[in-house]
Amino acid sequence: MYSCANYPRGCRGRVNRQGAKCSDCVSLNLRRPAFTSPFAQPRDYRRALPSELFGDLSSKASEPQL
């Protein structure tokens, strides 16, 4: 499964072929973006889980600060 071609525009639809549009975008006649937004996240970007971000805070919080 791949993300819809309109993923950079906020679509969260899934498709079977890379670069294809989901059924919602086809029915609404939405076009894929002509250029990449400078604010778009790279495709290989991996979001960190909250437990990964704050997992070490509990151990750091118990240490006394001098």
PDB file of N, CA, C and O in Angstrom, chain B, residues numbered from 101:
ATOM      1  N   MET B 101       0.843  -1.185   0.000  1.00  0.00           N
ATOM      2  CA  MET B 101       0.000   0.000   0.000  1.00  0.00           C
ATOM      3  C   MET B 101       0.884   1.243   0.000  1.00  0.00           C
ATOM      4  O   MET B 101       1.920   1.299   0.663  1.00  0.00           O
ATOM      5  N   TYR B 102       0.440   2.229  -0.763  1.00  0.00           N
ATOM      6  CA  TYR B 102       1.157   3.493  -0.881  1.00  0.00           C
ATOM      7  C   TYR B 102       0.229   4.633  -0.478  1.00  0.00           C
ATOM      8  O   TYR B 102      -0.991   4.471  -0.454  1.00  0.00           O
ATOM      9  N   SER B 103       0.810   5.778  -0.165  1.00  0.00           N
ATOM     10  CA  SER B 103       0.025   6.970   0.117  1.00  0.00           C
ATOM     11  C   SER B 103      -0.493   7.546  -1.191  1.00  0.00           C
ATOM     12  O   SER B 103       0.105   7.355  -2.250  1.00  0.00           O
ATOM     13  N   CYS B 104      -1.599   8.244  -1.104  1.00  0.00           N
ATOM     14  CA  CYS B 104      -2.192   8.910  -2.263  1.00  0.00           C
ATOM     15  C   CYS B 104      -1.213   9.952  -2.805  1.00  0.00           C
ATOM     16  O   CYS B 104      -0.384  10.481  -2.065  1.00  0.00           O
ATOM     17  N   ALA B 105      -1.318  10.240  -4.102  1.00  0.00           N
ATOM     18  CA  ALA B 105      -0.454  11.246  -4.725  1.00  0.00           C
ATOM     19  C   ALA B 105      -0.683  12.627  -4.123  1.00  0.00           C
ATOM     20  O   ALA B 105       0.190  13.490  -4.213  1.00  0.00           O
ATOM     21  N   ASN B 106      -1.841  12.845  -3.513  1.00  0.00           N
ATOM     22  CA  ASN B 106      -2.144  14.129  -2.886  1.00  0.00           C
ATOM     23  C   ASN B 106      -1.764  14.159  -1.409  1.00  0.00           C
ATOM     24  O   ASN B 106      -2.254  15.009  -0.666  1.00  0.00           O
ATOM     25  N   TYR B 107      -0.907  13.252  -0.978  1.00  0.00           N
ATOM     26  CA  TYR B 107      -0.443  13.238   0.413  1.00  0.00           C
ATOM     27  C   TYR B 107       0.147  14.584   0.832  1.00  0.00           C
ATOM     28  O   TYR B 107      -0.135  15.039   1.940  1.00  0.00           O
ATOM     29  N   PRO B 108       0.963  15.246  -0.017  1.00  0.00           N
ATOM     30  CA  PRO B 108       1.499  16.556   0.384  1.00  0.00           C
ATOM     31  C   PRO B 108       0.421  17.605   0.613  1.00  0.00           C
ATOM     32  O   PRO B 108       0.665  18.604   1.289  1.00  0.00           O
ATOM     33  N   ARG B 109      -0.763  17.392   0.060  1.00  0.00           N
ATOM     34  CA  ARG B 109      -1.869  18.337   0.242  1.00  0.00           C
ATOM     35  C   ARG B 109      -2.753  17.953   1.422  1.00  0.00           C
ATOM     36  O   ARG B 109      -3.748  18.628   1.685  1.00  0.00           O
ATOM     37  N   GLY B 110      -2.414  16.889   2.135  1.00  0.00           N
ATOM     38  CA  GLY B 110      -3.168  16.514   3.321  1.00  0.00           C
ATOM     39  C   GLY B 110      -4.026  15.279   3.175  1.00  0.00           C
ATOM     40  O   GLY B 110      -4.666  14.868   4.143  1.00  0.00           O
ATOM     41  N   CYS B 111      -4.065  14.667   1.998  1.00  0.00           N
ATOM     42  CA  CYS B 111      -4.871  13.465   1.808  1.00  0.00           C
ATOM     43  C   CYS B 111      -4.212  12.287   2.514  1.00  0.00           C
ATOM     44  O   CYS B 111      -2.996  12.111   2.437  1.00  0.00           O
ATOM     45  N   ARG B 112      -5.008  11.492   3.193  1.00  0.00           N
ATOM     46  CA  ARG B 112      -4.485  10.326   3.902  1.00  0.00           C
ATOM     47  C   ARG B 112      -4.953   9.020   3.268  1.00  0.00           C
ATOM     48  O   ARG B 112      -4.872   7.959   3.887  1.00  0.00           O
ATOM     49  N   GLY B 113      -5.450   9.100   2.018  1.00  0.00           N
ATOM     50  CA  GLY B 113      -5.927   7.915   1.314  1.00  0.00           C
ATOM     51  C   GLY B 113      -4.798   6.958   0.974  1.00  0.00           C
ATOM     52  O   GLY B 113      -3.634   7.352   0.899  1.00  0.00           O
ATOM     53  N   ARG B 114      -5.155   5.692   0.768  1.00  0.00           N
ATOM     54  CA  ARG B 114      -4.179   4.657   0.426  1.00  0.00           C
ATOM     55  C   ARG B 114      -4.516   4.094  -0.948  1.00  0.00           C
ATOM     56  O   ARG B 114      -5.684   3.963  -1.311  1.00  0.00           O
ATOM     57  N   VAL B 115      -3.469   3.763  -1.708  1.00  0.00           N
ATOM     58  CA  VAL B 115      -3.634   3.220  -3.059  1.00  0.00           C
ATOM     59  C   VAL B 115      -2.726   2.014  -3.236  1.00  0.00           C
ATOM     60  O   VAL B 115      -1.820   1.787  -2.434  1.00  0.00           O
ATOM     61  N   ASN B 116      -2.971   1.236  -4.294  1.00  0.00           N
ATOM     62  CA  ASN B 116      -2.174   0.037  -4.557  1.00  0.00           C
ATOM     63  C   ASN B 116      -0.950   0.302  -5.429  1.00  0.00           C
ATOM     64  O   ASN B 116      -0.027  -0.512  -5.461  1.00  0.00           O
ATOM     65  N   ARG B 117      -0.933   1.439  -6.139  1.00  0.00           N
ATOM     66  CA  ARG B 117       0.198   1.766  -7.019  1.00  0.00           C
ATOM     67  C   ARG B 117       0.842   3.065  -6.565  1.00  0.00           C
ATOM     68  O   ARG B 117       0.149   4.000  -6.164  1.00  0.00           O
ATOM     69  N   GLN B 118       2.144   3.124  -6.628  1.00  0.00           N
ATOM     70  CA  GLN B 118       2.856   4.332  -6.252  1.00  0.00           C
ATOM     71  C   GLN B 118       2.544   5.454  -7.238  1.00  0.00           C
ATOM     72  O   GLN B 118       2.591   5.249  -8.451  1.00  0.00           O
ATOM     73  N   GLY B 119       2.226   6.638  -6.719  1.00  0.00           N
ATOM     74  CA  GLY B 119       1.917   7.785  -7.568  1.00  0.00           C
ATOM     75  C   GLY B 119       0.467   7.879  -7.993  1.00  0.00           C
ATOM     76  O   GLY B 119       0.107   8.801  -8.725  1.00  0.00           O
ATOM     77  N   ALA B 120      -0.384   6.949  -7.555  1.00  0.00           N
ATOM     78  CA  ALA B 120      -1.803   6.965  -7.929  1.00  0.00           C
ATOM     79  C   ALA B 120      -2.598   7.818  -6.943  1.00  0.00           C
ATOM     80  O   ALA B 120      -2.128   8.141  -5.852  1.00  0.00           O
ATOM     81  N   LYS B 121      -3.828   8.178  -7.360  1.00  0.00           N
ATOM     82  CA  LYS B 121      -4.713   8.943  -6.492  1.00  0.00           C
ATOM     83  C   LYS B 121      -5.772   8.014  -5.908  1.00  0.00           C
ATOM     84  O   LYS B 121      -6.204   7.065  -6.563  1.00  0.00           O
ATOM     85  N   CYS B 122      -6.184   8.291  -4.679  1.00  0.00           N
ATOM     86  CA  CYS B 122      -7.214   7.470  -4.036  1.00  0.00           C
ATOM     87  C   CYS B 122      -8.579   7.776  -4.659  1.00  0.00           C
ATOM     88  O   CYS B 122      -8.720   8.739  -5.412  1.00  0.00           O
ATOM     89  N   SER B 123      -9.569   6.961  -4.345  1.00  0.00           N
ATOM     90  CA  SER B 123     -10.899   7.117  -4.940  1.00  0.00           C
ATOM     91  C   SER B 123     -11.538   8.452  -4.566  1.00  0.00           C
ATOM     92  O   SER B 123     -12.269   9.026  -5.374  1.00  0.00           O
ATOM     93  N   ASP B 124     -11.280   8.956  -3.363  1.00  0.00           N
ATOM     94  CA  ASP B 124     -11.844  10.249  -2.964  1.00  0.00           C
ATOM     95  C   ASP B 124     -11.282  11.378  -3.823  1.00  0.00           C
ATOM     96  O   ASP B 124     -12.028  12.251  -4.268  1.00  0.00           O
ATOM     97  N   CYS B 125      -9.976  11.364  -4.055  1.00  0.00           N
ATOM     98  CA  CYS B 125      -9.361  12.408  -4.878  1.00  0.00           C
ATOM     99  C   CYS B 125      -9.807  12.299  -6.331  1.00  0.00           C
ATOM    100  O   CYS B 125      -9.957  13.315  -7.011  1.00  0.00           O
ATOM    101  N   VAL B 126     -10.019  11.085  -6.808  1.00  0.00           N
ATOM    102  CA  VAL B 126     -10.508  10.898  -8.176  1.00  0.00           C
ATOM    103  C   VAL B 126     -11.929  11.432  -8.293  1.00  0.00           C
ATOM    104  O   VAL B 126     -12.243  12.138  -9.251  1.00  0.00           O
ATOM    105  N   SER B 127     -12.798  11.104  -7.329  1.00  0.00           N
ATOM    106  CA  SER B 127     -14.189  11.548  -7.406  1.00  0.00           C
ATOM    107  C   SER B 127     -14.312  13.062  -7.232  1.00  0.00           C
ATOM    108  O   SER B 127     -15.206  13.679  -7.811  1.00  0.00           O
ATOM    109  N   LEU B 128     -13.418  13.667  -6.437  1.00  0.00           N
ATOM    110  CA  LEU B 128     -13.448  15.115  -6.244  1.00  0.00           C
ATOM    111  C   LEU B 128     -12.608  15.857  -7.281  1.00  0.00           C
ATOM    112  O   LEU B 128     -12.540  17.086  -7.269  1.00  0.00           O
ATOM    113  N   ASN B 129     -11.966  15.103  -8.182  1.00  0.00           N
ATOM    114  CA  ASN B 129     -11.117  15.649  -9.240  1.00  0.00           C
ATOM    115  C   ASN B 129      -9.993  16.517  -8.674  1.00  0.00           C
ATOM    116  O   ASN B 129      -9.670  17.565  -9.233  1.00  0.00           O
ATOM    117  N   LEU B 130      -9.400  16.076  -7.562  1.00  0.00           N
ATOM    118  CA  LEU B 130      -8.272  16.798  -6.977  1.00  0.00           C
ATOM    119  C   LEU B 130      -7.006  16.445  -7.733  1.00  0.00           C
ATOM    120  O   LEU B 130      -6.779  15.285  -8.079  1.00  0.00           O
ATOM    121  N   ARG B 131      -6.196  17.436  -7.983  1.00  0.00           N
ATOM    122  CA  ARG B 131      -4.955  17.219  -8.724  1.00  0.00           C
ATOM    123  C   ARG B 131      -3.783  17.153  -7.773  1.00  0.00           C
ATOM    124  O   ARG B 131      -3.765  17.806  -6.730  1.00  0.00           O
ATOM    125  N   ARG B 132      -2.809  16.354  -8.155  1.00  0.00           N
ATOM    126  CA  ARG B 132      -1.592  16.293  -7.348  1.00  0.00           C
ATOM    127  C   ARG B 132      -0.869  17.624  -7.450  1.00  0.00           C
ATOM    128  O   ARG B 132      -0.994  18.317  -8.460  1.00  0.00           O
ATOM    129  N   PRO B 133      -0.115  17.995  -6.422  1.00  0.00           N
ATOM    130  CA  PRO B 133       0.561  19.293  -6.436  1.00  0.00           C
ATOM    131  C   PRO B 133       1.576  19.393  -7.574  1.00  0.00           C
ATOM    132  O   PRO B 133       2.240  18.414  -7.911  1.00  0.00           O
ATOM    133  N   ALA B 134       1.688  20.573  -8.155  1.00  0.00           N
ATOM    134  CA  ALA B 134       2.608  20.791  -9.270  1.00  0.00           C
ATOM    135  C   ALA B 134       4.050  20.874  -8.789  1.00  0.00           C
ATOM    136  O   ALA B 134       4.975  20.551  -9.533  1.00  0.00           O
ATOM    137  N   PHE B 135       4.241  21.303  -7.552  1.00  0.00           N
ATOM    138  CA  PHE B 135       5.589  21.410  -7.007  1.00  0.00           C
ATOM    139  C   PHE B 135       5.560  20.984  -5.549  1.00  0.00           C
ATOM    140  O   PHE B 135       4.500  20.935  -4.925  1.00  0.00           O
ATOM    141  N   THR B 136       6.708  20.682  -5.024  1.00  0.00           N
ATOM    142  CA  THR B 136       6.807  20.246  -3.636  1.00  0.00           C
ATOM    143  C   THR B 136       6.847  21.462  -2.725  1.00  0.00           C
ATOM    144  O   THR B 136       7.604  22.403  -2.965  1.00  0.00           O
ATOM    145  N   SER B 137       6.048  21.439  -1.704  1.00  0.00           N
ATOM    146  CA  SER B 137       6.027  22.519  -0.738  1.00  0.00           C
ATOM    147  C   SER B 137       7.312  22.516   0.086  1.00  0.00           C
ATOM    148  O   SER B 137       7.818  21.449   0.432  1.00  0.00           O
ATOM    149  N   PRO B 138       7.843  23.688   0.404  1.00  0.00           N
ATOM    150  CA  PRO B 138       9.039  23.720   1.257  1.00  0.00           C
ATOM    151  C   PRO B 138       8.741  23.254   2.679  1.00  0.00           C
ATOM    152  O   PRO B 138       9.657  22.943   3.440  1.00  0.00           O
ATOM    153  N   PHE B 139       7.458  23.206   3.035  1.00  0.00           N
ATOM    154  CA  PHE B 139       7.066  22.781   4.371  1.00  0.00           C
ATOM    155  C   PHE B 139       6.735  21.296   4.448  1.00  0.00           C
ATOM    156  O   PHE B 139       6.514  20.766   5.536  1.00  0.00           O
ATOM    157  N   ALA B 140       6.698  20.625   3.304  1.00  0.00           N
ATOM    158  CA  ALA B 140       6.370  19.200   3.280  1.00  0.00           C
ATOM    159  C   ALA B 140       7.497  18.396   3.913  1.00  0.00           C
ATOM    160  O   ALA B 140       8.675  18.726   3.772  1.00  0.00           O
ATOM    161  N   GLN B 141       7.112  17.344   4.608  1.00  0.00           N
ATOM    162  CA  GLN B 141       8.102  16.478   5.231  1.00  0.00           C
ATOM    163  C   GLN B 141       8.631  15.503   4.195  1.00  0.00           C
ATOM    164  O   GLN B 141       7.888  15.060   3.319  1.00  0.00           O
ATOM    165  N   PRO B 142       9.904  15.166   4.289  1.00  0.00           N
ATOM    166  CA  PRO B 142      10.447  14.171   3.359  1.00  0.00           C
ATOM    167  C   PRO B 142       9.721  12.838   3.495  1.00  0.00           C
ATOM    168  O   PRO B 142       9.209  12.516   4.568  1.00  0.00           O
ATOM    169  N   ARG B 143       9.675  12.070   2.428  1.00  0.00           N
ATOM    170  CA  ARG B 143       8.964  10.789   2.437  1.00  0.00           C
ATOM    171  C   ARG B 143       9.552   9.802   3.435  1.00  0.00           C
ATOM    172  O   ARG B 143       8.824   8.981   3.993  1.00  0.00           O
ATOM    173  N   ASP B 144      10.867   9.871   3.670  1.00  0.00           N
ATOM    174  CA  ASP B 144      11.487   8.911   4.574  1.00  0.00           C
ATOM    175  C   ASP B 144      11.466   9.382   6.025  1.00  0.00           C
ATOM    176  O   ASP B 144      12.086   8.766   6.891  1.00  0.00           O
ATOM    177  N   TYR B 145      10.752  10.475   6.288  1.00  0.00           N
ATOM    178  CA  TYR B 145      10.662  11.001   7.648  1.00  0.00           C
ATOM    179  C   TYR B 145       9.908  10.022   8.541  1.00  0.00           C
ATOM    180  O   TYR B 145       8.838   9.537   8.172  1.00  0.00           O
ATOM    181  N   ARG B 146      10.459   9.736   9.703  1.00  0.00           N
ATOM    182  CA  ARG B 146       9.818   8.826  10.646  1.00  0.00           C
ATOM    183  C   ARG B 146       9.483   9.599  11.907  1.00  0.00           C
ATOM    184  O   ARG B 146      10.364  10.188  12.532  1.00  0.00           O
ATOM    185  N   ARG B 147       8.231   9.597  12.276  1.00  0.00           N
ATOM    186  CA  ARG B 147       7.828  10.295  13.488  1.00  0.00           C
ATOM    187  C   ARG B 147       8.206   9.478  14.708  1.00  0.00           C
ATOM    188  O   ARG B 147       8.036   8.259  14.729  1.00  0.00           O
ATOM    189  N   ALA B 148       8.711  10.145  15.707  1.00  0.00           N
ATOM    190  CA  ALA B 148       9.094   9.477  16.944  1.00  0.00           C
ATOM    191  C   ALA B 148       7.863   9.329  17.832  1.00  0.00           C
ATOM    192  O   ALA B 148       7.023  10.225  17.904  1.00  0.00           O
ATOM    193  N   LEU B 149       7.772   8.204  18.495  1.00  0.00           N
ATOM    194  CA  LEU B 149       6.684   7.974  19.433  1.00  0.00           C
ATOM    195  C   LEU B 149       6.926   8.796  20.691  1.00  0.00           C
ATOM    196  O   LEU B 149       8.075   9.073  21.036  1.00  0.00           O
ATOM    197  N   PRO B 150       5.851   9.192  21.385  1.00  0.00           N
ATOM    198  CA  PRO B 150       6.043   9.952  22.627  1.00  0.00           C
ATOM    199  C   PRO B 150       6.933   9.221  23.629  1.00  0.00           C
ATOM    200  O   PRO B 150       7.707   9.852  24.350  1.00  0.00           O
ATOM    201  N   SER B 151       6.823   7.895  23.676  1.00  0.00           N
ATOM    202  CA  SER B 151       7.663   7.136  24.604  1.00  0.00           C
ATOM    203  C   SER B 151       9.136   7.228  24.217  1.00  0.00           C
ATOM    204  O   SER B 151      10.011   7.161  25.080  1.00  0.00           O
ATOM    205  N   GLU B 152       9.412   7.381  22.924  1.00  0.00           N
ATOM    206  CA  GLU B 152      10.801   7.540  22.481  1.00  0.00           C
ATOM    207  C   GLU B 152      11.318   8.935  22.798  1.00  0.00           C
ATOM    208  O   GLU B 152      12.493   9.110  23.121  1.00  0.00           O
ATOM    209  N   LEU B 153      10.442   9.922  22.705  1.00  0.00           N
ATOM    210  CA  LEU B 153      10.855  11.291  22.980  1.00  0.00           C
ATOM    211  C   LEU B 153      11.061  11.537  24.464  1.00  0.00           C
ATOM    212  O   LEU B 153      12.036  12.178  24.859  1.00  0.00           O
ATOM    213  N   PHE B 154      10.151  11.032  25.289  1.00  0.00           N
ATOM    214  CA  PHE B 154      10.163  11.345  26.706  1.00  0.00           C
ATOM    215  C   PHE B 154      10.554  10.166  27.581  1.00  0.00           C
ATOM    216  O   PHE B 154      10.447  10.247  28.804  1.00  0.00           O
ATOM    217  N   GLY B 155      11.001   9.082  26.983  1.00  0.00           N
ATOM    218  CA  GLY B 155      11.351   7.888  27.745  1.00  0.00           C
ATOM    219  C   GLY B 155      12.485   8.100  28.718  1.00  0.00           C
ATOM    220  O   GLY B 155      12.490   7.508  29.797  1.00  0.00           O
ATOM    221  N   ASP B 156      13.451   8.935  28.362  1.00  0.00           N
ATOM    222  CA  ASP B 156      14.598   9.153  29.233  1.00  0.00           C
ATOM    223  C   ASP B 156      14.352  10.228  30.281  1.00  0.00           C
ATOM    224  O   ASP B 156      15.176  10.392  31.180  1.00  0.00           O
ATOM    225  N   LEU B 157      13.265  10.957  30.200  1.00  0.00           N
ATOM    226  CA  LEU B 157      13.014  12.026  31.158  1.00  0.00           C
ATOM    227  C   LEU B 157      12.792  11.501  32.564  1.00  0.00           C
ATOM    228  O   LEU B 157      13.170  12.161  33.532  1.00  0.00           O
ATOM    229  N   SER B 158      12.187  10.328  32.699  1.00  0.00           N
ATOM    230  CA  SER B 158      11.928   9.796  34.036  1.00  0.00           C
ATOM    231  C   SER B 158      13.229   9.486  34.758  1.00  0.00           C
ATOM    232  O   SER B 158      13.328   9.704  35.965  1.00  0.00           O
ATOM    233  N   SER B 159      14.218   8.986  34.051  1.00  0.00           N
ATOM    234  CA  SER B 159      15.500   8.691  34.691  1.00  0.00           C
ATOM    235  C   SER B 159      16.269   9.971  34.987  1.00  0.00           C
ATOM    236  O   SER B 159      16.989  10.045  35.983  1.00  0.00           O
ATOM    237  N   LYS B 160      16.123  10.977  34.134  1.00  0.00           N
ATOM    238  CA  LYS B 160      16.815  12.246  34.365  1.00  0.00           C
ATOM    239  C   LYS B 160      16.152  13.042  35.479  1.00  0.00           C
ATOM    240  O   LYS B 160      16.825  13.787  36.192  1.00  0.00           O
ATOM    241  N   ALA B 161      14.847  12.895  35.637  1.00  0.00           N
ATOM    242  CA  ALA B 161      14.128  13.651  36.652  1.00  0.00           C
ATOM    243  C   ALA B 161      14.483  13.178  38.054  1.00  0.00           C
ATOM    244  O   ALA B 161      14.423  13.967  38.997  1.00  0.00           O
ATOM    245  N   SER B 162      14.850  11.915  38.213  1.00  0.00           N
ATOM    246  CA  SER B 162      15.158  11.393  39.539  1.00  0.00           C
ATOM    247  C   SER B 162      16.555  11.788  40.007  1.00  0.00           C
ATOM    248  O   SER B 162      16.846  11.720  41.201  1.00  0.00           O
ATOM    249  N   GLU B 163      17.427  12.201  39.078  1.00  0.00           N
ATOM    250  CA  GLU B 163      18.770  12.616  39.456  1.00  0.00           C
ATOM    251  C   GLU B 163      18.725  14.032  40.024  1.00  0.00           C
ATOM    252  O   GLU B 163      18.125  14.918  39.415  1.00  0.00           O
ATOM    253  N   PRO B 164      19.345  14.258  41.173  1.00  0.00           N
ATOM    254  CA  PRO B 164      19.358  15.619  41.731  1.00  0.00           C
ATOM    255  C   PRO B 164      20.265  16.526  40.900  1.00  0.00           C
ATOM    256  O   PRO B 164      21.343  16.125  40.463  1.00  0.00           O
ATOM    257  N   GLN B 165      19.808  17.731  40.698  1.00  0.00           N
ATOM    258  CA  GLN B 165      20.606  18.687  39.937  1.00  0.00           C
ATOM    259  C   GLN B 165      21.410  19.540  40.893  1.00  0.00           C
ATOM    260  O   GLN B 165      20.892  20.003  41.910  1.00  0.00           O
ATOM    261  N   LEU B 166      22.657  19.746  40.572  1.00  0.00           N
ATOM    262  CA  LEU B 166      23.540  20.516  41.448  1.00  0.00           C
ATOM    263  C   LEU B 166      23.714  21.922  40.953  1.00  0.00           C
ATOM    264  O   LEU B 166      24.428  22.711  41.572  1.00  0.00           O
TER     265      LEU B 166
END
